[in-house]
């Protein structure tokens, strides 16, 4: 029954971060960090990317700056792995 404990734990983790930050604050902080990582991004591009990160389960569970750093490090590897799970976890 371990799998039944993993879903709520992930949800609680995401809620912990989102309870301390509103979605707009999370997106703004992530976009700001993305602009520091890649100064060539426009503010609209950075905000759109940050919004995508918030929609992705793995990065949404992270602090905004950590999410931006994670994606940047995956892209720098040359073969990033951003797969979605076949079935949504509740």
N, C-alpha and C positions, 0 to 999 in steps of 0.2 A: 504493500500500500504506500510505498515511498512516493510514488508518482503523484498521489493525491496531495502530498504536502508541498511539492515543488511549485505547483501553480499558484497557490495563495501566497507563498513566500515571495515569488517574483512580483505578484500584484502588490503586496505590501511594500516591497522595495521601491517600486515605481510610485506608489502613493506617498511614501515617505519623502521622496524628492519633490513630487508635485505638490505636496502639502506645504512645503517650505517655500516653493516658488510657484507662481502662477505660470500657465503655459506661455503667456506673452513674455514674462521675465526669463523663463528658460530659453525661449527662442532668441531673445535679445542678447543674453549672455553667451549663448552658443555662437550666434552670428558675429558678435564682437570678437570672440576668440578665433573664429574662422578667418576674419579679416586680418588678424595678427599673423596667423599661419600663412595665409596667401593674400598679400596686399593687392594683388591684381583683381580680386573678387570685388564686384560692386556690392553695395549694401543690400540691394534687392536680391542678388544672387546668394549672398551669405544668409540672408533671412530665409530664402526658399530652401536652401540646403539644411539649415537648422530645423525648419519645419519638417522636412523629410526625416531627419534624425529622430525627432520626437515621435514620429509615426512608427518607427522601427523599434520593435520590442527591446532589442539588446541595448541600443544606444539611449532609448528613453529611460531605461533603468539607471543610467549613469548621470553624474553631475554634468551640466552642459559643457564645461571645458574638457572634461574627461572624454565625453562623446566626440568632440571635435578632434582631440588628440588621437583617439582610437581610430577614427576613420582616416585621418592623415597618415597614421603609421601603417594601416592596412594598404592604402593606396601606394605608399612608398615601397612596400614589399614587391610591387610589380604584378602580383597575382592576388588581388584582394578577394576575400571570401565573404560575401554578403548574401548568404542564402536565407530564405524565409523557411520556417517550418512548414511542413505539408498540412498540418492541422493546427489551428490556433489553440493555444493553451489558455485555460481560464484560471 
